[in-house]
Amino acid sequence: MIRPAQRRELAVKAVAIKGVSIALACRVFGVSETCYRYSPKLNEENEQIADLLLGLTTAKKT
């Protein structure tokens, strides 16, 4: 089964390489247009928060 992230990548490639419309690519690959247009904003703070959360989960395993 193809994961949502992989379906999004296929839709992006179809639009970029084959020139199909975004709406058609999203419909064919089962991706919402919101998901197609989403691009996560990663920064250093997010990485620090993730490290803290991982530390908490490993420290509090019971």
C-alpha positions as CSV (number, residue, x, y, z in Angstrom):
1,M,0.0,0.0,0.0
2,I,1.3,3.4,-0.9
3,R,1.7,5.9,2.0
4,P,0.1,9.4,1.8
5,A,3.5,11.1,1.6
6,Q,4.4,8.8,-1.4
7,R,1.0,9.6,-3.1
8,R,1.7,13.3,-2.6
9,E,5.2,12.9,-4.2
10,L,3.6,11.1,-7.2
11,A,1.1,13.9,-7.6
12,V,3.8,16.6,-7.5
13,K,5.8,14.7,-10.1
14,A,2.8,14.3,-12.4
15,V,2.2,18.1,-12.2
16,A,5.8,19.0,-12.7
17,I,6.8,16.5,-15.4
18,K,3.5,15.7,-17.3
19,G,1.9,19.1,-16.8
20,V,-1.4,17.8,-15.5
21,S,-3.5,20.0,-13.4
22,I,-3.2,19.9,-9.6
23,A,-6.8,19.0,-9.2
24,L,-6.5,16.1,-11.6
25,A,-3.3,14.8,-10.0
26,C,-4.8,15.0,-6.5
27,R,-8.0,13.2,-7.6
28,V,-6.0,10.4,-9.3
29,F,-3.6,9.8,-6.5
30,G,-6.1,10.3,-3.7
31,V,-4.5,13.4,-2.2
32,S,-6.4,16.5,-1.0
33,E,-5.3,19.8,-2.6
34,T,-4.5,21.1,0.9
35,C,-2.1,18.2,1.4
36,Y,-0.6,18.8,-2.0
37,R,0.1,22.4,-1.2
38,Y,1.3,21.8,2.4
39,S,5.0,22.3,3.1
40,P,6.2,21.8,6.7
41,K,8.2,24.6,8.2
42,L,11.1,23.1,10.0
43,N,13.4,25.0,12.2
44,E,15.9,24.5,15.0
45,E,13.3,25.0,17.7
46,N,11.2,22.1,16.4
47,E,14.3,19.8,16.6
48,Q,14.9,20.8,20.2
49,I,11.3,20.1,21.1
50,A,11.4,16.7,19.4
51,D,14.6,15.9,21.4
52,L,12.9,16.9,24.7
53,L,9.8,14.8,23.9
54,L,11.9,11.8,23.1
55,G,13.8,12.2,26.3
56,L,10.6,12.4,28.3
57,T,9.1,9.3,26.7
58,T,12.2,7.3,27.3
59,A,12.6,8.6,30.9
60,K,9.0,7.9,31.9
61,K,8.5,4.4,30.3
62,T,6.5,2.4,32.9
